Amino acid sequence: MHQVQKILLKRLSQQNNQRYSTLTRDYDYEDNIVFHLKKLIADGFLIKDKDLYSINSSGLKEVYSYELDTLADVGDKRYFVGLLIKDEQDNYLIKSHPVAKENFFNLPSGWPQFGESMDEAMTRIVRKNIGIDIDPSSLNFVSLHSKMIKTSTNEVLFDEGFAIFQIVLTDAQKKSTKLLTNLSWLSVDEIKSLPRRWPELDLCILNHPKPYESYEFISDYKL
């Protein structure tokens, strides 16, 4: 988005419903200000009602996709939910990625969708991974991870918050699961022998988990 358009959105996010003269202060015709206002309206970020310009919900969402002070585009730190699923024999569900250049292993996961309650998100994410419905209140918080994943060329691939919750399945629940094809039950000893396992497996299964962890590591993921 053009810098002028960002500034106009920023001004309206700070004080909505402005007249043209106030909204466009410090600009003149050489800045093509009319063009930028028309573009913002056409893109669905602004509304013009008589002589007042106002920002709408789409415009507000756009404003918060960049840093307000510098107007620099910034990516979002995405929030994921990790599932630490174990059975009554202390086996864990581990996710493999056989389509990657080199297979790697981590926890089953998913992310809450915009406008979705956390109860709805947790129920959906669990169902997607193991095919059964779980009461969200039966999930126990384990740890919050802030993790940055970089490629072997040091490019940041993912930068995310990762909240990990534990589920202990009874034998009856385990029998009724319909697992995603890349999920497998593994013992702790089998997990120890996995190559290219992501840090979350060590931090939450092989070691005693802490409430918060922050780390970065190298993985080319599926590149």
N, C-alpha and C positions, 0 to 999 in steps of 0.2 A: 504494500500500500504506500502511496506517495506520502511524503513527510507532511505536506500541508493538510492532507486528509486526516492524518493521525492527530494533528494539532486541533483541528476542528472537532473531532470526536472527543478528544481530551477536554476541550473547553466545555462542551455540552454535558460531559459526564460529571463535571464539577459544578455546573449551573445550567440546568436544562431550560428549554423554552426561551431562546434568545432571539432578538431581532438581528437582522442582517448586519447593521452598523456595529453592533456590539460584538457579535460573533466573529466578524472579519476585521477587527481592529488590527492595526499595524500592517495590513495587506492593501495592495492596490490592484488595478486591472492587469498589471504586468505579471502578477502572480497567478493569473487565470483562476481566480477564486470562484467565479460562477461555475466554471467547468467542474471544479472539485466538489462543490456542493451538489451539483446535478448528478455527479458520479456516485456520491454517497447515498443520495436518494434512490437512484436507479439500482444500486446494490442492496438496498433494503436496510441501510443502517440509520438513515435519518427520515424524518417526516416534516414536510412543510405544510403548515396550516395557516392560511392567510399570510401574515407577515412574521410568523414565528417559526423558528427551526427547533426541532426537538429530537433527541436521541431515543431510539427504541431498544427493546431487549437484545436484538441482534447486534446493534451498535455497541451496547455495553459489553457483550461477550467479546466483540472485536477489540475494544479498548484494552481489556485485560489479557489480550494475547501478546501485548508488548509492554515493555518497561516504561512507566509513565514519565519518569524524569528524563531519560535519554531517548525515548521513543524507539529504542532498539527492539527488534523482534526477538522474542525469547520463547524457547520451547517449554512446555509444561513438564514438571516432574510428575510422572504418572503414578497412580496409586494402584498397587496390585494386592491381591489376597493370596497367600500361600496356604496350602492345606497340608498339615502334618497328620496324616491318617495312619493309624496303627490298629492292629488287631489284638486279640487277647493273648496271643503268643509273642507279642512284641516284634512282629514284622511290620514293615512300613511300605506304603505305596510310593514308588519312585517313578518319575517320568523320564523316559529316554527320548532321544531325538535322532532316530536312525537316518533321517533324510539330510541331516547336516553333513558337511564335508568330513567332520570327525564327530562321531556320536558323543553326546555329553548327557549328564544326568542332573536333574534338579527336582524340586517339589511340584506336584500338581498345583495349578494356579488359575487365576482369572482376574477380571477387574470389574468393579462396580460401574454400571452404566449411568449416564447423566439422567437425573430425575428419578433414579431408582433408590428405594430405601435400602439400608444395609441389610435388613432382614430378608428382603426380596433378593438382594444381590448374593448373599451367602447361600440361600436356598438354591438359587439358580446355578451358582458356580459349583456347589457340591453335586447337584444333580447332573450337570454336564460331565463331570469327571467320573463319577461312580454310579450314576443311574438310579439313585434312590434319594428320597426326601429325608432330610435331617432337620429336626427342630433347631433353629439358629441358637437358641439358648443353651444347647448342649455343646457348642463350640467354646473352647477355652483359649483365651489369648495367650500366646507364648512369647512373641518377640516382635519388635519393629525394626526392620533393616532399612538403612539408606544405602543403596548400592548403585555404583556406576560401573557399567560394563563397557570396556574398550576393545577395539579390534587390535590385531597384532601390529597394525600401523599407527596405533595410539589415537584413533578416531573414536570419539564417544558415540557408542551405539545406542545405549539405553541409560537413563538416569531416573531412578524410580524409588518410591517408597514401597516397602513390601511388608505388610502386616501378616504375621503367621499365626494361624489358629489350629489347635489340635482337636482331632476327633478320634475317639476310641470306639471301634465297631465291635459289637457282640458277634459271636459266631453266626447267629441267625441273620444279622444284618449283612455280614460278609458274604454269606451264601446267596443273598438276593441282589448283590451288586452286579452292575453291567458296566465294566470298566472300559474306558477309552483304550484303544488298541496299543498305545504306547505306555500304558501304566502296568507295573508289575509289583508283586509283593516280594520284598527282599528282607533277609535277616540283617542284623547289625553287622555281622561278619562279612556278609556279601556286599554291603554298602561300603565297608572299609576298603574292599578290593576294587571298587569301581574307578576306572580311569576318568579323568576330566569331569569329576563331580564338582558341582558349583559349591561355593562356600557355605550356603545355607544348610547343606546336608551335614557338614562338619559341625557347624555352629548350633544346630538344633537337634541333631541325632547323636553324633559321635562325641560331642562335648556337652557340658551343662549349659543350656541356653541362658543368655542374659536378656534383660528387658529391652535393651537397645544395642544395635550394632551398626557401624558405619564402615564401609569398605569399598574398594574397587578392585577389579580383576580383569584379566585378558580372556576374551572369547570371541572367535570369529562367527559364533552363532551358526547361521545357516548360509553364510557367504561362501 
